Amino acid sequence: MARPKTRTKTKVRGERQPETLPSGRYRGWTWNAVAQKKGPSKTFDSFAEADAWMRREQDKIDGHYTEAGVPVKRNRHRWSVPDYAMRWAKSVTGIEGTTRTRLLSQARQIGKYWKHLMVDEYDRVAVTEYMAFLEERGLSPATRRMRLEVISHISVQAVQDGLRGDDPTIGVNRPPHTTLRSHRILSDEEFERVLRAAPVWLRPALLLARDSGLRVSEVCGVRWHRIDLKRKTIEVGDVILQTGEERTYPKGKKVLTVPLTTRTVAALDKHSEEYPGGPMDHVFIEPGRNLLRVMPQRMARLLRKAVVKAGIAKPWPVFHDLRHACAYALRQAGAPLDVVQAILRHASIVTSKIYIPDAELAEARLWLDRSQESPVESAPLDPLAELERLQERIRELERELRVSRGASDAAREASIQADDHRDAA
């Protein structure tokens, strides 16, 4: 499937959007279409906040005139697909930095394909051809599905802004859902081989993920003041995202303390002597790279190199599989689910169960094997014989009850006589 034919690009004046200030902040402003003058303005830290405020205020101004019966004729300018797609991706609120980076990448690719189309020009046929083009390029169903969802969101926003009349993705066949990748759990022997193959400074990082369940972003962001080697604990707070952004809280936005294993403490103690820390107190800085912090992508590549060097068979594990291996090892050792939840720092125990399906299956298989070790011959029950057995059991219980009552009465009588003797004395 070839790309759409190119044509002379039309010079388009974009619709009003937040202004970028020299300070890096964004000024949202409004336009009074009836009075033909600027309305209120306000400065924000992010493009998304400024854009959302502009939309709300603009609708509020137009609404006042509409209620008063004054027609509002707002000049809607046409947008090119690349510009509008990027504006939409920047204006999405309530998402993390990595998610925004992913959306910006998807919007950029869509704009690259339809770089000479306007927002109101692509239709269902164009979307279908684009999906076929992506499939011919060998993109996975998950990527194609996400690309289609982004086009749908952009189209819906364009409908709301009055730039087009419909969502052309309706009726387009969605790529099939793919089965999630099964996690590769390294055995203890395989993990030891990976540790020996990894650089010396990287070994404590792998142990933090494997033994204490830290995510790769949390491992990269670990600082020395968060670690207490005497108490064998680590406070999981600082993280480094793939975008390079640093935060003082992990996923879930709760700074929690988790225990460290003895071998992790020993590895960190040795690491502190050889690599005392970078300028920002980071635990993991790669030697020979000017004391730079280690990014998650770099950590993942180094793990892959160690896995290949150790001769581990495919499928190869990714860094997050070490966290799953931590949960699996805990369950194999008999740890209850609430302990797994506490170490992995999950808000819900349901999430913890997702991490250990293999362990639960192995436990179920073990109980099944035990049930077959001493099979009991089952014989059909005789109703009359069963009734006689129950009646005999009832008679035994009645006899025991009478004996118990007799003993209780005798003890009470003896107590009364003892009281009488004391009174007489």
C-alpha positions in Angstrom: 0.0 0.0 0.0 1.6 3.2 -1.1 1.5 6.5 0.7 -1.2 9.0 -0.5 -0.1 11.2 -3.4 1.5 14.5 -2.4 0.3 17.8 -3.5 1.1 21.5 -3.0 0.8 22.2 0.7 -1.9 24.8 1.5 -0.8 27.5 3.8 -3.2 27.3 6.7 -3.6 29.7 9.6 -4.1 27.7 12.7 -6.9 28.1 15.2 -6.1 30.2 18.2 -4.1 28.2 20.8 -2.1 29.0 23.9 0.9 31.3 23.5 4.3 30.1 24.5 6.1 32.6 26.8 9.8 33.1 27.0 9.7 31.7 30.6 8.5 28.3 29.2 5.0 28.8 30.5 1.8 29.1 28.4 -0.7 31.9 28.3 -4.3 31.0 27.5 -6.4 33.7 26.0 -9.9 34.1 24.6 -11.6 36.0 21.7 -14.9 37.7 21.9 -16.3 37.0 18.4 -19.2 39.5 18.9 -17.2 42.4 20.3 -14.2 41.5 18.1 -11.7 41.9 20.8 -9.6 39.9 23.2 -11.2 38.5 26.4 -9.6 37.3 29.7 -6.2 35.6 29.7 -4.4 33.4 32.2 -0.9 31.8 32.5 -0.3 28.1 33.1 2.6 25.8 33.6 1.5 23.3 30.9 0.0 23.5 27.4 -2.8 21.1 28.3 -4.0 23.3 31.2 -3.9 26.5 29.1 -5.7 24.8 26.2 -8.4 23.3 28.5 -9.0 26.7 30.1 -9.2 28.4 26.7 -11.9 26.0 25.6 -13.9 26.4 28.8 -13.8 30.2 28.7 -14.5 30.4 25.0 -17.6 28.2 25.4 -18.7 30.4 28.4 -18.4 33.6 26.4 -20.3 32.2 23.4 -22.9 30.8 25.7 -23.7 34.2 27.2 -24.4 35.6 23.8 -26.4 32.6 22.7 -28.7 32.8 25.7 -29.3 36.4 25.0 -30.3 35.6 21.4 -27.2 37.2 19.8 -25.7 35.0 17.0 -22.1 34.1 17.4 -20.2 33.7 14.1 -16.8 32.4 15.0 -14.4 32.0 12.1 -13.2 28.3 12.3 -9.9 28.0 10.5 -8.9 24.7 8.9 -6.2 22.6 10.5 -3.7 20.3 8.9 -3.5 16.8 10.2 0.1 17.1 11.6 -0.6 20.3 13.5 -3.9 19.2 14.9 -2.7 15.7 15.9 0.2 17.2 17.8 -2.1 19.8 19.5 -4.4 17.0 20.6 -1.5 14.9 22.0 -0.2 17.9 24.0 -3.7 18.8 25.4 -4.5 15.4 26.9 -4.6 15.7 30.7 -4.3 13.3 33.6 -1.5 11.1 32.1 2.1 10.4 33.0 5.1 11.6 31.1 5.8 8.2 29.5 2.2 8.0 28.3 2.3 11.5 26.8 5.6 10.6 25.0 3.9 7.6 23.5 0.9 9.7 22.4 3.1 12.3 20.9 5.0 9.6 19.0 1.7 8.1 17.6 0.4 11.6 16.6 3.7 12.4 14.9 3.6 9.2 12.8 -0.1 9.9 11.8 0.9 13.4 10.8 3.9 12.1 8.8 1.6 9.9 6.8 -1.1 12.5 6.2 1.2 15.5 6.1 -0.6 17.2 3.2 -4.2 16.4 4.4 -6.5 18.7 6.3 -8.5 17.5 9.3 -11.7 17.5 7.4 -10.3 15.6 4.4 -9.6 12.1 5.5 -12.4 9.6 5.5 -13.1 5.9 6.3 -11.4 4.8 3.0 -8.3 6.7 3.9 -8.2 5.3 7.4 -8.7 1.7 6.0 -5.8 2.3 3.6 -3.6 3.5 6.4 -4.3 0.4 8.5 -3.4 -1.8 5.5 -0.2 0.2 5.0 0.8 -0.3 8.6 0.1 -4.1 8.3 2.2 -4.3 5.2 5.1 -2.6 7.1 4.9 -5.4 9.7 3.6 -3.4 12.6 2.1 -5.5 15.4 -1.6 -5.7 15.9 -1.3 -3.9 19.3 0.6 -0.9 17.6 -2.0 -0.8 14.8 -4.8 -0.9 17.3 -3.3 2.0 19.3 -2.8 4.0 16.1 -6.4 3.6 15.2 -7.6 4.6 18.6 -5.5 7.8 18.5 -7.0 8.7 15.1 -10.4 8.1 16.7 -9.7 10.4 19.6 -8.3 13.1 17.2 -11.4 12.9 15.1 -13.8 13.1 18.0 -12.0 16.2 19.3 -12.2 17.7 15.8 -16.0 17.1 15.7 -16.3 18.8 19.1 -14.3 21.8 17.8 -16.5 22.0 14.7 -13.7 21.1 12.3 -15.3 18.0 10.8 -18.7 16.2 10.9 -17.9 12.6 11.8 -15.5 10.1 13.2 -14.2 8.1 10.1 -12.8 5.3 12.3 -16.4 4.0 13.0 -16.9 0.8 11.0 -13.2 0.3 10.3 -12.1 -3.3 11.3 -10.0 -3.2 14.5 -6.8 -5.2 14.6 -7.2 -8.3 16.8 -6.3 -8.3 20.4 -3.0 -10.1 21.0 -2.2 -12.3 23.9 0.0 -10.7 26.4 3.6 -11.8 26.4 4.2 -14.5 29.0 6.7 -13.5 31.6 10.1 -15.2 31.5 10.9 -16.3 35.1 14.6 -17.1 35.5 15.4 -20.1 37.8 17.8 -19.5 40.6 20.6 -21.1 38.6 19.9 -19.0 35.6 19.8 -15.8 37.6 23.2 -16.6 39.2 24.6 -17.0 35.7 23.2 -13.6 34.7 24.7 -12.0 37.8 28.1 -13.4 37.0 27.8 -12.2 33.4 26.7 -8.7 34.3 29.0 -5.8 35.1 30.0 -5.6 38.8 28.3 -2.3 39.4 25.0 -3.6 37.8 24.7 -6.6 40.1 23.1 -4.8 43.1 20.5 -3.3 40.7 19.5 -6.7 39.5 19.2 -8.0 43.0 17.0 -5.1 44.0 14.6 -6.0 41.2 14.8 -9.8 41.7 14.7 -9.9 45.6 12.8 -6.8 46.5 10.6 -6.3 43.5 11.7 -2.8 42.4 10.7 -1.5 39.0 13.4 -0.4 36.6 12.5 3.3 37.0 12.8 2.8 40.8 16.1 1.1 40.6 17.5 3.9 38.4 16.3 6.5 40.9 17.6 4.9 44.1 19.6 7.3 46.3 21.9 6.4 49.1 20.0 8.3 51.8 17.0 6.0 51.1 18.9 2.9 52.0 19.5 1.6 55.6 21.9 -1.3 55.4 21.8 -1.9 59.2 18.0 -2.3 59.2 18.1 -4.0 55.8 15.5 -1.7 54.3 15.1 0.6 51.4 12.6 3.5 51.0 11.2 3.4 47.5 10.6 7.0 46.5 12.8 8.5 43.7 12.3 7.3 40.2 13.7 8.1 36.8 11.3 7.8 33.9 12.2 6.8 30.3 11.7 10.5 29.3 14.5 11.5 31.7 12.0 13.1 34.1 12.8 12.6 37.8 10.1 12.2 40.4 10.1 11.9 44.2 7.3 9.3 44.3 6.9 5.9 42.6 3.9 4.5 40.7 1.0 4.6 43.1 2.3 8.0 44.5 3.2 6.4 47.9 6.7 6.3 49.3 6.9 2.9 51.1 9.7 0.9 52.7 10.5 -2.7 51.7 13.0 -5.1 53.2 16.3 -6.2 51.6 17.7 -9.7 51.4 21.0 -10.5 53.0 22.7 -11.0 49.6 21.4 -7.6 48.4 22.7 -5.9 51.5 26.1 -7.5 51.0 26.2 -6.4 47.4 25.1 -2.8 48.2 27.7 -2.6 51.0 30.5 -3.6 48.6 29.0 -1.3 45.9 29.1 1.7 48.3 32.9 1.2 48.8 33.7 1.0 45.1 31.1 3.4 43.7 30.2 5.9 46.5 27.6 7.8 44.4 27.1 10.5 41.9 26.7 14.2 42.3 23.0 13.8 43.1 23.5 10.9 45.5 22.4 8.3 42.9 23.4 4.8 43.8 23.8 3.6 40.2 26.1 5.6 38.0 27.9 3.9 35.1 31.7 4.1 35.3 33.4 5.8 32.4 30.3 7.9 31.5 31.1 11.1 33.5 29.2 10.0 36.6 25.9 10.2 34.6 22.8 8.6 36.1 21.7 5.4 34.4 18.5 5.7 32.4 15.9 2.8 32.3 16.6 2.1 28.7 20.3 1.7 29.4 19.6 -0.6 32.3 17.4 -2.8 30.1 20.0 -3.0 27.4 22.7 -4.0 29.9 20.5 -6.8 31.3 19.9 -8.1 27.8 23.7 -8.2 27.1 24.2 -10.1 30.4 21.4 -12.6 29.5 22.9 -13.3 26.1 26.4 -13.6 27.6 25.2 -16.0 30.2 23.8 -18.3 27.5 20.2 -18.1 28.6 17.8 -19.7 26.2 15.0 -17.8 24.5 12.6 -16.3 25.3 14.8 -13.8 27.0 13.6 -11.9 30.1 13.1 -8.2 30.2 13.8 -6.1 33.3 10.2 -6.2 34.6 10.3 -10.0 34.6 12.7 -9.8 37.6 9.8 -8.2 39.5 7.5 -11.0 38.5 10.3 -13.5 39.5 10.3 -11.9 43.0 6.5 -12.6 43.4 6.9 -16.1 42.0 9.7 -16.9 44.5 7.7 -15.6 47.4 4.8 -17.8 46.6 7.0 -20.8 46.0 8.4 -20.2 49.5 4.9 -20.3 51.0 4.5 -16.5 51.5 0.8 -15.5 51.9 -0.7 -13.2 49.3 -0.8 -10.2 51.6 3.0 -10.5 52.1 3.5 -10.5 48.3 1.2 -7.5 48.1 3.2 -5.6 50.7 6.6 -6.3 49.1 5.4 -5.4 45.6 3.5 -2.4 47.0 0.3 -3.1 45.1 -2.8 -1.1 46.1 -5.0 -4.1 45.5 -4.3 -7.8 46.2 -6.0 -8.5 42.8 -3.0 -7.0 41.1 -0.7 -9.2 43.1 -2.5 -12.3 41.9 -1.8 -11.3 38.3 1.9 -11.5 39.1 1.8 -15.1 40.2 -0.4 -17.2 38.0 2.4 -19.7 37.4 3.0 -20.1 41.1 -0.7 -20.6 41.8 -0.8 -23.2 39.0 2.2 -25.0 40.4 0.6 -25.0 43.9 -2.6 -26.4 42.5 -0.7 -29.1 40.7 1.1 -30.0 43.9 -2.2 -30.5 45.8 -3.5 -32.6 43.0 -0.5 -34.8 43.2 -0.9 -35.2 46.9 -4.5 -36.1 46.5 -3.4 -39.1 44.4 -0.7 -40.4 46.7 -3.2 -42.3 48.9 -6.3 -42.8 46.9 -9.4 -43.9 48.9 -11.5 -46.7 47.5 -15.0 -45.3 47.3 -17.9 -47.8 47.8 -21.6 -47.2 47.3 -23.4 -46.3 50.6 -26.2 -48.5 52.1 -29.0 -46.1 53.2 -30.2 -48.4 56.0 -26.7 -49.1 57.3 -26.0 -45.4 57.3 -29.2 -44.6 59.2 -28.4 -47.2 61.9 -24.9 -45.7 62.2 -26.3 -42.2 62.7 -28.9 -43.5 65.3 -26.1 -45.3 67.2 -24.1 -42.1 67.2 -27.1 -40.1 68.6 -27.5 -42.7 71.4 -23.8 -42.4 72.3 -24.1 -38.6 72.5 -27.2 -38.8 74.7 -25.3 -41.2 77.1 -22.4 -38.8 77.3 -24.7 -35.9 78.0 -26.4 -37.8 80.9 -23.1 -38.7 82.4 -21.9 -35.1 82.1 -25.1 -33.8 83.7 -24.8 -36.4 86.6 -21.3 -35.4 87.3 -22.3 -31.7 87.3 -25.2 -32.4 89.7 -22.8 -34.4 92.0 -20.3 -31.6 92.1 -23.0 -29.1 92.8 -24.3 -31.2 95.7 -20.8 -31.6 97.1 -20.3 -27.8 97.0 -23.6 -27.2 98.9 -22.6 -29.7 101.6 -19.2 -28.1 102.0 -20.9 -24.7 102.4 -23.2 -26.1 105.1 -20.3 -27.5 107.0 -18.5 -24.2 107.0 -21.6 -22.4 108.2 -22.1 -24.9 111.0 -18.4 -24.5 112.1 
